[in-house]
Amino acid sequence: MVLKVYVSGMSGNKEVKKRQQRVLMILDSKNIKYDIVDITEPGKESEKELMQTKSTSNGATVSDPEPRHPLPPQIFNQEEYCGDYDAFDLANEIDTLEQFLKLAPADTTAVSSAQLELKQENGEVKASDDENKENVEEKPESEEVGKTADDSQVAADAGESANGDGETKNAEV
């Protein structure tokens, strides 16, 4: 299965350019193979028409909230539509990108089991970290209580010795 990312090499819209770059960067970082289809190149009119007819989401931007035609990037798996940038970004954020891209189940199972192992390892680390935090938090509190009581006694003793009559300096004034 070949993942296709439809882009516009000559877009005047900066937001579209940034979205295209982000999609490609994320796919590269996850080692997902894809083909780029530049719909602005000469001879790609049929690809552009395919993208526009099969896309169900228009890829709205801030500058064009309701575009007449689907804006790049649009993502397909072979001829099957996956979604636009917003759907891609959401799937990436909630860690369901493989399902969004309609990749082979074998690939997603391998990733899921690896993620589960990491979560289990992290869970064990967090549990031991939490226990350590509780122990650390208890020690300073008990030390602070001791210091506070000692500090109060030292201040009281200092006041008595300064006046000699057991009253603090503030009481004299």
C-alpha positions in Angstrom: 0.0 0.0 0.0 1.3 3.4 -1.0 0.5 6.5 1.0 0.0 9.6 -1.1 0.2 13.1 0.1 -1.2 15.6 -2.3 0.6 19.0 -2.0 0.8 22.3 -3.8 4.3 23.3 -4.8 3.1 26.8 -5.8 0.7 27.7 -3.0 0.6 31.4 -2.1 -1.0 30.6 1.2 1.7 30.3 4.0 -0.6 28.3 6.2 -1.0 25.6 3.5 2.8 25.5 3.1 3.3 25.1 6.8 0.7 22.3 7.0 2.3 20.5 4.1 5.7 20.7 5.7 4.3 19.5 9.0 2.6 16.4 7.5 5.8 15.4 5.7 8.0 16.0 8.7 5.7 13.8 10.9 5.6 11.0 8.3 9.4 11.2 8.0 9.9 11.1 11.8 7.7 8.0 12.1 9.5 6.3 9.1 6.2 6.0 7.2 6.8 5.7 3.4 4.8 8.0 1.2 4.7 9.5 -2.3 4.3 13.2 -2.8 1.9 14.3 -5.6 2.3 17.9 -6.5 -1.0 18.9 -8.1 0.5 22.1 -9.5 2.9 20.4 -11.8 2.1 20.2 -15.5 0.4 16.9 -16.5 -1.0 16.3 -13.0 -4.5 17.6 -13.8 -6.0 14.1 -13.4 -4.3 13.8 -10.0 -5.7 17.2 -8.9 -9.2 16.2 -10.1 -8.9 12.9 -8.2 -7.9 14.7 -5.1 -10.8 17.2 -5.4 -13.5 14.6 -6.1 -12.5 12.0 -3.5 -11.7 14.4 -0.7 -14.6 14.7 1.8 -12.9 17.4 3.9 -11.9 20.7 2.4 -8.9 21.6 4.7 -10.2 24.9 5.9 -7.7 27.5 7.0 -7.9 30.6 9.0 -7.7 32.8 5.9 -10.2 30.6 4.0 -12.6 28.9 6.5 -14.9 27.6 3.7 -12.8 26.8 0.6 -14.6 25.9 -2.6 -12.2 23.0 -3.3 -10.2 20.8 -1.0 -6.9 22.4 -0.1 -3.6 20.5 0.2 -2.4 18.6 2.0 -4.8 15.8 1.5 -3.8 12.3 2.4 -4.7 9.1 0.6 -3.8 5.4 1.0 -3.7 4.2 -2.6 -7.0 5.6 -3.9 -8.7 5.5 -0.5 -9.2 8.9 1.2 -7.7 9.2 4.7 -8.3 12.9 5.5 -7.0 16.4 5.4 -4.5 18.2 7.6 -6.8 18.8 10.6 -7.7 15.1 10.8 -4.1 14.1 10.3 -2.9 16.4 13.1 -5.6 15.2 15.5 -4.8 11.5 14.8 -1.1 12.3 15.4 -2.0 14.1 18.7 -4.1 11.2 20.1 -1.7 8.6 18.8 -4.0 6.9 16.3 -2.0 7.9 13.2 -1.6 4.3 11.9 -5.3 3.7 12.0 -6.0 7.1 10.3 -3.6 6.3 7.5 -5.2 2.9 7.1 -1.9 1.1 7.4 -1.6 -2.7 7.6 -2.9 -4.1 10.9 0.4 -6.0 11.4 2.2 -2.7 11.6 -0.2 -1.2 14.1 -0.1 -4.4 16.3 3.7 -4.2 16.4 3.5 -0.5 17.4 0.8 -1.1 19.9 2.7 -3.9 21.7 5.8 -1.8 21.8 3.8 1.2 23.2 2.3 -1.1 25.8 5.7 -2.2 26.9 6.9 1.4 27.2 3.8 2.4 29.1 4.3 -0.6 31.5 8.0 0.4 32.0 7.0 4.0 32.5 4.2 3.0 34.9 6.7 1.1 37.1 9.1 4.1 37.1 6.3 6.5 38.0 5.2 4.3 40.9 8.7 4.2 42.3 9.1 8.0 41.7 5.8 8.6 43.5 7.0 6.6 46.5 10.3 8.5 46.5 8.4 11.8 46.3 6.3 10.9 49.3 9.4 9.9 51.3 11.2 13.1 50.3 8.2 15.3 51.1 7.8 13.7 54.6 11.4 14.3 55.6 11.5 18.1 54.9 8.2 18.6 56.7 9.4 16.8 59.8 12.7 18.7 59.7 10.9 22.0 59.1 8.7 21.4 62.1 11.7 20.7 64.2 13.5 23.8 62.9 10.4 26.0 63.5 10.1 24.8 67.1 13.9 25.3 67.7 13.9 28.7 66.1 11.0 29.8 68.3 12.8 28.6 71.4 16.1 30.3 70.3 14.3 33.5 69.7 12.6 33.3 73.1 15.9 32.5 74.8 17.6 35.4 72.9 14.9 37.8 74.1 15.3 36.8 77.7 19.1 37.0 77.7 19.0 40.4 76.0 16.8 42.0 78.7 17.7 39.8 81.6 14.1 40.1 82.9 12.5 37.5 80.7 10.7 40.0 78.5 11.4 40.7 74.8 12.8 44.0 73.6 9.5 44.9 71.9 7.7 44.7 75.3 10.1 47.2 76.8 9.6 49.8 74.1 
